[in-house]
Amino acid sequence: MAACGNGAVNRELLARHPAGAGATFAPGASLAEKKAFVKDKYEHRRWAVDIRGLEEAAAAAASEHSSDEEEEGPTAAAAPLQMQASPVVPSAAPAARQRTVKVP
């Protein structure tokens, strides 16, 4: 996973912003406008970080899958997966009791 601080994420997001890197609220903006800008900024940051994480995970999975096929060969990779049945062991703890609350 690539290491990047908040500054790098902010620069990337502001570069994508319609107003460009100078995107900020106006000096005379109302409190509601400032809150809306900050909310929008952090929602977009979460979206960008989530997308970046998904892209990295997909790339890692693809490279892992391709290396597994090379090691095992095409016939082993095409074989169906079989699930192993695990025995169900009852819990040693007694069943949870329901609590009743008396309202005065």
URNOR-V356275 format. One record per residue. N is the residue number from 1. RES is the residue in one small letter. PSI is psi in radians with two decimals (999 if undefined). NEAR is the number of other C-alpha atoms within 12 Angstrom. D_LAST is the distance of its C-alpha to the last C-alpha in Angstrom with 2 decimals. Layout:
N:RES:PSI:NEAR:D_LAST + N:RES:PSI:NEAR:D_LAST
This chain:
1:m:2.34:13:56.12 + 2:a:2.34:12:57.73 + 3:a:2.22:12:56.43 + 4:c:2.42:14:55.85 + 5:g:-3.13:12:53.95 + 6:n:-0.57:16:52.05 + 7:g:-0.74:12:55.31 + 8:a:-0.70:16:57.07 + 9:v:-0.77:24:54.26 + 10:n:-0.77:27:54.22 + 11:r:-0.72:20:58.01 + 12:e:-0.77:22:57.97 + 13:l:-0.71:27:55.34 + 14:l:-0.52:25:57.03 + 15:a:-0.53:16:60.33 + 16:r:-0.20:18:58.85 + 17:h:2.48:19:57.34 + 18:p:-0.54:11:59.28 + 19:a:-0.03:12:59.97 + 20:g:-2.86:14:61.33 + 21:a:-0.33:14:60.83 + 22:g:0.31:15:60.45 + 23:a:2.06:21:57.22 + 24:t:2.97:22:54.88 + 25:f:2.70:19:53.26 + 26:a:2.64:12:55.48 + 27:p:-0.55:9:55.44 + 28:g:0.34:10:54.33 + 29:a:2.60:13:51.62 + 30:s:2.89:12:48.31 + 31:l:-0.67:13:45.10 + 32:a:-0.70:12:44.15 + 33:e:-0.70:16:47.55 + 34:k:-0.76:18:47.18 + 35:k:-0.72:15:43.75 + 36:a:-0.71:16:45.18 + 37:f:-0.81:21:48.18 + 38:v:-0.74:18:46.19 + 39:k:-0.80:14:43.79 + 40:d:-0.74:20:46.86 + 41:k:-0.82:26:48.60 + 42:y:-0.52:19:45.85 + 43:e:-0.73:16:45.21 + 44:h:-0.60:21:48.95 + 45:r:-0.80:26:49.00 + 46:r:-0.74:18:46.34 + 47:w:-0.79:16:48.35 + 48:a:-0.73:23:51.61 + 49:v:-0.71:25:50.29 + 50:d:-0.78:15:48.75 + 51:i:-0.75:14:52.04 + 52:r:-0.76:20:54.06 + 53:g:-0.70:18:51.98 + 54:l:-0.70:15:52.38 + 55:e:-0.72:16:56.11 + 56:e:-0.72:17:56.55 + 57:a:-0.71:16:54.63 + 58:a:-0.71:15:56.74 + 59:a:-0.71:15:59.93 + 60:a:-0.73:15:59.02 + 61:a:-0.69:14:58.19 + 62:a:-0.74:14:61.45 + 63:s:-0.63:14:63.53 + 64:e:-0.72:14:61.88 + 65:h:-0.74:17:62.50 + 66:s:-0.62:16:66.13 + 67:s:-0.56:15:66.78 + 68:d:-0.72:17:65.33 + 69:e:-0.66:17:67.68 + 70:e:-0.69:14:70.63 + 71:e:-0.76:13:69.90 + 72:e:-0.43:14:69.15 + 73:g:2.87:14:71.53 + 74:p:-0.52:14:70.95 + 75:t:-0.67:12:70.77 + 76:a:-0.60:13:67.96 + 77:a:-0.50:16:65.91 + 78:a:-0.19:11:66.39 + 79:a:2.46:11:65.30 + 80:p:2.55:8:62.00 + 81:l:2.44:8:59.02 + 82:q:2.34:6:57.73 + 83:m:2.37:6:54.14 + 84:q:2.27:6:53.71 + 85:a:2.28:6:51.21 + 86:s:2.41:6:48.83 + 87:p:2.50:6:47.41 + 88:v:2.08:6:43.69 + 89:v:2.16:7:42.26 + 90:p:2.56:8:38.88 + 91:s:2.49:8:36.46 + 92:a:-0.32:7:36.28 + 93:a:2.49:8:32.59 + 94:p:2.77:7:30.21 + 95:a:2.55:8:28.33 + 96:a:2.39:8:25.13 + 97:r:2.54:7:22.03 + 98:q:2.35:6:19.25 + 99:r:2.43:6:15.88 + 100:t:2.37:6:12.73 + 101:v:2.20:6:9.54 + 102:k:2.20:5:6.32 + 103:v:2.16:4:3.82 + 104:p:999:3:0.00
